[in-house]
Amino acid sequence: MSRTALATLLIFAAFPVAVAKEKNKQVFPDYVLKAETVAVVIDPDAGEPVTNPTANRTAQENVEKALTQWGRFKVVMDAQTADLVISVQKGHASGPAVRNSPADNRPVIIQPGDSNIRLGGQVGRPPDLTNPGPNGSTTREPRMDTEIGTSSDDIFAVYRGGMEFPLDSAPVWRYIGKNALNGPQVPAVDQFRKLLAESEKQKQKNP
């Protein structure tokens, strides 16, 4: 048998094993499994249609409520100290949009739950989640924009927290889908929950 044929045979022989290992691979890294706190933020690049300027704010609250009901994480407001940061962005059709809408700012949070009420507050301007650059003082001012080719799908992205600009790094996981941030079930949170449970099972099988 030639060396080329032998190499080809070995590749095909190893392929099923590689597939099996990938199937049983732990989806989330250990720092996600060990996380205790999470902050939910609106993606800084998210725009909102003028017909629904509170779309992202509503999506943020839907996710926070779903996470609170889950009970796996403590939902906090400080994104730079939270173990995980989840950014949300509501999908919408192309057209006129509002960026940095004042509706996205919330000095006080009052969220009634099944057994308690979640309260929170933000004093002053919240810290930047991405590096604002030299013109950072003006980039967060509300402005009108025309978005072309935007997606109608919602985006839910999980980032590692505990750093100055958490959204500048690559997300550890992202879920994109139609109405993925709609409450009360919030499909994106449901998928996150399932994958985290699967990762914990794999972690137990392969410590």
C-alpha positions, 0 to 999 in steps of 0.5 A: 500500500502506498504512503498516500493511500495509507494516509487517506485510510488513516484519515477516514478511520479517525474521522468517526472518532473526531465526530464523536469527540466534537459531539460530546464536547463541552459547549461552554467554558468553565468560567461560564459554568462557574459564573454567579452574576450576569448583567443584561445590556443593550448592544451599543450598536443597536438601533430602534425603529421610530415606530417602536423606540422602546423595543430594545428596552423591552427586550432587555427587561424580558431577558432579565425577568426570564433569567430571574425566574430561572434562578441560575444567576443573580441579575446585576446592573454593573456590567464591568464587575458581573461574571457574564454580560449578555447583550441584546438587540431587537431585530427590525426592518430597514428604515428610519431608526433611533440610536442611543435612544433616551428610552434605553436609559433607566435610572430606576428598575422596578420589576415585579416577579412571581415572589419578589420585586427586583429593584435597582438604580444607576447613578450618573452615566453608565460606563462604556461597554466598548472602547469609545475612542477619542470621540467617546464623549459624543458617540452616545448622544441620541441621533436619527439614522437610516438603517439599510439591510438590517435583520428582523432577527433578534440577537442574544450574545453572551460575553465574559465579564469582569473587564473594562470593555467586555463587549470588545471581546468575541462572544462566547455564545450567540443566538439569533432568531425571529422573536428570540427576545420576546417574553414571557418565555424568551426563546434565547434564554431557553436555549442558553439554559439548555446548552448550559445544562448540557455543558454541565453534564459533559463537565461531569462526564469528563472532569 
